[in-house]
Amino acid sequence: MSYGTLQDRTALVTGAACGIGEATARLLAAQGARVVLLARRAERLEELAAKIGADGGRALAVPADLTGQASVDAPPSACTRRTGGWTWS
């Protein structure tokens, strides 16, 4: 599937605290996507979300350790609680 733009689409990026995940999140946000940042290091995620916001993007930091099923199930619930659903302004 090909999209002409990422504007107002939502991307969930795992491993977003550093390296390729961080670079991917920044690129997606710069292209207009709303980015949900997932990784274990909450402080790093909050810093990245703030940087993306300062650059005009939209990002939501959701700390998660995706090594078990409970951890895999938690991020969507956290996103819904923190945003009131998947509809963003």
N, C-alpha and C positions, 0 to 999 in steps of 0.2 A: 504494500500500500504506500502510496506517495502523497505527501501533504505539501501544498504550496507554501504553507506557513505553520509555525508552531504557536502562533499567537493564540492565547486563551486555551491551549491544550495543557493537560497536566501530565507531568513526567515524575515517576517515582524512581529515585536513584539510590541504590544500595552502595555501601562503602563510600559514602559521600564525604567523609571526614578528611580524606587526603587522597593524593595521587590521582589516578585515572577517574575515580568517582567524583572527586572534587572538580576536576577539569571538565568532566561531562556535565555536571550540575551547572557550572558557570556558563558553559557554552549554550546549554538548553535555555537557561534564564535569559541570556543575551539575545536569543532568538525569539523571545516572547513567551516561552512556556512557563507555567506555574510549576515550581519544582518542590517535591516532597523529598527531603533529605533524610536518609536512613543510615545509621552507623551506631557503633557502641559508644563513642565518645561524645557525650552531650555538649560539653563545652565547645569542642571544635565545630559541631553542627550549628550551635547558636552563633558562633563567630562567622561562619560561612553564610548563614541566613542573613545576618546583619550586613555583610559585605554585598550580597546579592541585592538586598533592599536598597542599600546606599547607591548602587549602580542602576537603580530603577526597576529591578526585577522583583518577583514575588517568590518567596521560599518559606517552607514550613519545616522546622527541625523536629524530627521524631526519633529519639534515641531508641535503638533496638539491637538486640543480639540475635541474629537469625539462625542460631545453631539448633533450635528446637521448635517443635510445632507451635507451642504457646507463643513463642517469640515471633513466629511467622504470622500468627493470627492477630497479634496485638496492634501492629501499625495501622491497618485500616480503621480499627475502632478508635485509636488515638486521633487519627486525622478527622474522623467524623465528629468526635467530641470537641476538638479544638477549632474546627471550622464550621460546625453546624451542618456538615454534609460535604459533598464534593463540589458544591457550587461556590465559586469564589467570586468576589467583586473585582 
